[in-house]
Amino acid sequence: MVETGEVDNRYRTALGRALPGAQTQVDRVAEAFGITRRAMDAGAWSSGVADAFAGTCFSVEAAAGAAADDCVSTMQRRHDREPPTVLPFDRRARWV
């Protein structure tokens, strides 16, 4: 608490706590696609259908990775913009 009567910004705290989990999901997405990429690169499946699958898979990999990174970046920017304390009647003081 600070002298102005402000209280902790619980919304900011919640964002900070959620960030590591969001980053873990980014890492899991990359890991899942990485397993598929390594298998395909090693020749696990070779055919025209395999080529089509790999092309689509790697296209989705890029989109999913970009979306996941964007999500974490957006959360981080929002967290960084939030003040550590707010007035007691601010909705962020009561965030659960």
N, C-alpha and C positions, 0 to 999 in steps of 0.2 A: 504494500500500500504506500502511496505517496501523500505528501502534505495536502494536496488539493482535494482530498477525499476520493480519489480515484481508486478503482479496484483492478485486479488482474483481468486482462482481456482473455477470457476463456476460449473464445473463438480462435484467437491466435495460438493459444496453447494446443488446442485440438488439431489445428493444421500442422503444427510442429510435430506432434505425436504421430500424425498420419503419414508424414513424408517418408520415413524409413520403409513403411509397408508398401507405399506406392513405388518406391525405388526397387524394392524386392520383386514386385510384379513386373517391372520393366526388365529386370535381370532374368526372370523366369521366361518371359516372352522371347528374349534373345537366346536363351539356352535351348528352348524347345525348337526354335527354327534352326539353331546352330546344329543340333543333332541331325535334323533332316538334311541340312545342307552338306554336312560331312558325309552322311551315308550316300547321298546322291553323287557327290564328288568322287567317292570311292568306288562308284559303279554298282551300288546296291540294286539298282533297277535300271535297265537299259532298253528303251523302245521309244517309239513315237509318242505313246501315251505317257511314258515316264518323262519325256522332254516337256510335254505340255503341262504335266503335273508340276514339274520342277519350276518351269517358267511362272506359272500361277502362284506357286508356293513362295517363290522368292519375291514376287511382286507384292504379295500380301505381307511378307516379312518386312519389307521396306515401309509399307503403309502402317503396319502395326507398331513397328519400332518408332516411327516418327510420331504417331499418336500417343504412344506411351511416354516418350520423352517430353512431348508437349504438355501432357497432363502433369507430370512432375514439375516441369518448369513453371507452369501456371500456378500450381499450388505453392511453390517456393516464392514466386514473386508476390503472391497474395499474402503469404506469411510475412514476408519482409516489409510489406506496406502497412501492415497492421501495427498500431501502437501497442506497447506492452501493457498499458493500463487504459481504462476507460471510466467514464462516470458510472456510478452504480445503477442508474436507470437505463443505460445503454443495453440493447439486446445482446451484445457480445459479452457482457458481464454475466449473463445467465445461460450462456451456451452450454448445452450438454451433449 
